[in-house]
Amino acid sequence: MVVTALVFLSGCATRPQLDWSSRIGQYTFDQAVIDYGPPDKQAQLSDQSKVVEWVTRRGGYSGHAYGFGTFGHHPRHYRHYPGYVYTPYTVTRSPDRHLRLVFDPDGLLRSWNEFSK
């Protein structure tokens, strides 16, 4: 029983956040491609540095949808004939998470940024 609980809890553990600041000047573009795959966006600047971006987490739909019928008079029905009245539902979308890395002309990490959009 204890082993099962430990296995379950280890599967629920979150990954520790990377310390990108400690990788500045050491982490290379090639390492990033190995770790994250080909970037989703990439641009080369006039000084030959590269700006690359990955979507690290796709946003999803959250919220709730509900609708339940209550007897009442619907405007399109006769007074003596009850219709259903439904409550509206709402669904929201959470934003995508992005990682943007800037590499100097030698391919070393110059700066980083994580953001949502």
GURO-45328 format. One record per residue (C-alpha): residue in three letters; x, y, z. Coordinates in nm, 3 decimals. Layout:
N
@aa: ALA; px: X; py: Y; pz: Z
...
end
This chain:
117
@aa: MET; px: 0.000; py: 0.000; pz: 0.000
@aa: VAL; px: 0.281; py: 0.243; pz: 0.086
@aa: VAL; px: 0.462; py: 0.166; pz: -0.241
@aa: THR; px: 0.144; py: 0.237; pz: -0.438
@aa: ALA; px: 0.100; py: 0.569; pz: -0.262
@aa: LEU; px: 0.463; py: 0.667; pz: -0.330
@aa: VAL; px: 0.434; py: 0.579; pz: -0.698
@aa: PHE; px: 0.112; py: 0.779; pz: -0.725
@aa: LEU; px: 0.255; py: 1.082; pz: -0.548
@aa: SER; px: 0.575; py: 1.079; pz: -0.754
@aa: GLY; px: 0.364; py: 1.091; pz: -1.071
@aa: CYS; px: 0.187; py: 1.401; pz: -0.942
@aa: ALA; px: 0.503; py: 1.593; pz: -0.861
@aa: THR; px: 0.561; py: 1.906; pz: -1.065
@aa: ARG; px: 0.884; py: 1.964; pz: -1.249
@aa: PRO; px: 1.111; py: 2.220; pz: -1.086
@aa: GLN; px: 1.141; py: 2.552; pz: -1.266
@aa: LEU; px: 1.457; py: 2.592; pz: -1.474
@aa: ASP; px: 1.693; py: 2.867; pz: -1.366
@aa: TRP; px: 1.740; py: 3.027; pz: -1.707
@aa: SER; px: 1.948; py: 3.310; pz: -1.562
@aa: SER; px: 2.219; py: 3.063; pz: -1.461
@aa: ARG; px: 2.232; py: 2.933; pz: -1.821
@aa: ILE; px: 2.314; py: 3.271; pz: -1.978
@aa: GLY; px: 2.647; py: 3.249; pz: -2.160
@aa: GLN; px: 2.657; py: 2.868; pz: -2.126
@aa: TYR; px: 2.344; py: 2.722; pz: -2.289
@aa: THR; px: 2.370; py: 2.689; pz: -2.667
@aa: PHE; px: 2.119; py: 2.707; pz: -2.948
@aa: ASP; px: 2.200; py: 2.345; pz: -3.037
@aa: GLN; px: 2.122; py: 2.234; pz: -2.679
@aa: ALA; px: 1.790; py: 2.417; pz: -2.695
@aa: VAL; px: 1.695; py: 2.239; pz: -3.018
@aa: ILE; px: 1.789; py: 1.905; pz: -2.861
@aa: ASP; px: 1.583; py: 1.986; pz: -2.550
@aa: TYR; px: 1.277; py: 2.145; pz: -2.715
@aa: GLY; px: 1.290; py: 2.039; pz: -3.079
@aa: PRO; px: 1.276; py: 2.280; pz: -3.371
@aa: PRO; px: 1.151; py: 2.623; pz: -3.262
@aa: ASP; px: 0.799; py: 2.734; pz: -3.348
@aa: LYS; px: 0.933; py: 3.076; pz: -3.452
@aa: GLN; px: 1.283; py: 3.191; pz: -3.534
@aa: ALA; px: 1.442; py: 3.512; pz: -3.657
@aa: GLN; px: 1.799; py: 3.617; pz: -3.724
@aa: LEU; px: 1.891; py: 3.974; pz: -3.634
@aa: SER; px: 2.132; py: 4.201; pz: -3.821
@aa: ASP; px: 2.409; py: 4.129; pz: -3.568
@aa: GLN; px: 2.368; py: 3.756; pz: -3.646
@aa: SER; px: 2.206; py: 3.678; pz: -3.310
@aa: LYS; px: 1.897; py: 3.454; pz: -3.312
@aa: VAL; px: 1.560; py: 3.501; pz: -3.145
@aa: VAL; px: 1.377; py: 3.171; pz: -3.112
@aa: GLU; px: 1.042; py: 3.087; pz: -2.958
@aa: TRP; px: 0.868; py: 2.769; pz: -2.850
@aa: VAL; px: 0.514; py: 2.709; pz: -2.730
@aa: THR; px: 0.580; py: 2.524; pz: -2.405
@aa: ARG; px: 0.217; py: 2.468; pz: -2.308
@aa: ARG; px: -0.091; py: 2.492; pz: -2.523
@aa: GLY; px: -0.381; py: 2.672; pz: -2.367
@aa: GLY; px: -0.698; py: 2.481; pz: -2.319
@aa: TYR; px: -1.059; py: 2.532; pz: -2.256
@aa: SER; px: -1.176; py: 2.556; pz: -1.901
@aa: GLY; px: -1.484; py: 2.669; pz: -1.724
@aa: HIS; px: -1.815; py: 2.501; pz: -1.719
@aa: ALA; px: -2.108; py: 2.444; pz: -1.943
@aa: TYR; px: -2.452; py: 2.387; pz: -1.808
@aa: GLY; px: -2.806; py: 2.400; pz: -1.922
@aa: PHE; px: -3.111; py: 2.272; pz: -1.746
@aa: GLY; px: -3.472; py: 2.294; pz: -1.831
@aa: THR; px: -3.726; py: 2.467; pz: -1.619
@aa: PHE; px: -4.088; py: 2.485; pz: -1.705
@aa: GLY; px: -4.199; py: 2.829; pz: -1.799
@aa: HIS; px: -4.367; py: 3.017; pz: -2.073
@aa: HIS; px: -4.156; py: 3.054; pz: -2.381
@aa: PRO; px: -4.252; py: 3.357; pz: -2.593
@aa: ARG; px: -4.306; py: 3.139; pz: -2.900
@aa: HIS; px: -4.547; py: 2.903; pz: -2.729
@aa: TYR; px: -4.907; py: 2.947; pz: -2.634
@aa: ARG; px: -4.969; py: 3.048; pz: -2.276
@aa: HIS; px: -5.111; py: 2.714; pz: -2.178
@aa: TYR; px: -4.820; py: 2.521; pz: -2.332
@aa: PRO; px: -4.506; py: 2.527; pz: -2.115
@aa: GLY; px: -4.173; py: 2.544; pz: -2.288
@aa: TYR; px: -3.820; py: 2.491; pz: -2.165
@aa: VAL; px: -3.601; py: 2.779; pz: -2.060
@aa: TYR; px: -3.228; py: 2.704; pz: -2.064
@aa: THR; px: -2.961; py: 2.883; pz: -1.871
@aa: PRO; px: -2.661; py: 3.001; pz: -2.076
@aa: TYR; px: -2.320; py: 2.844; pz: -2.051
@aa: THR; px: -1.974; py: 2.993; pz: -2.049
@aa: VAL; px: -1.645; py: 2.849; pz: -2.163
@aa: THR; px: -1.312; py: 3.029; pz: -2.129
@aa: ARG; px: -0.978; py: 2.959; pz: -2.294
@aa: SER; px: -0.649; py: 2.978; pz: -2.108
@aa: PRO; px: -0.355; py: 3.132; pz: -2.299
@aa: ASP; px: -0.061; py: 2.946; pz: -2.452
@aa: ARG; px: 0.273; py: 2.960; pz: -2.265
@aa: HIS; px: 0.579; py: 3.064; pz: -2.468
@aa: LEU; px: 0.953; py: 3.049; pz: -2.413
@aa: ARG; px: 1.165; py: 3.303; pz: -2.603
@aa: LEU; px: 1.543; py: 3.262; pz: -2.605
@aa: VAL; px: 1.791; py: 3.503; pz: -2.761
@aa: PHE; px: 2.129; py: 3.362; pz: -2.865
@aa: ASP; px: 2.435; py: 3.569; pz: -2.949
@aa: PRO; px: 2.622; py: 3.523; pz: -3.281
@aa: ASP; px: 2.833; py: 3.248; pz: -3.119
@aa: GLY; px: 2.516; py: 3.052; pz: -3.035
@aa: LEU; px: 2.526; py: 3.116; pz: -2.659
@aa: LEU; px: 2.218; py: 3.221; pz: -2.461
@aa: ARG; px: 2.205; py: 3.599; pz: -2.417
@aa: SER; px: 1.858; py: 3.643; pz: -2.264
@aa: TRP; px: 1.528; py: 3.462; pz: -2.206
@aa: ASN; px: 1.165; py: 3.535; pz: -2.143
@aa: GLU; px: 0.856; py: 3.328; pz: -2.061
@aa: PHE; px: 0.513; py: 3.474; pz: -2.134
@aa: SER; px: 0.153; py: 3.395; pz: -2.214
@aa: LYS; px: -0.050; py: 3.506; pz: -2.512
end
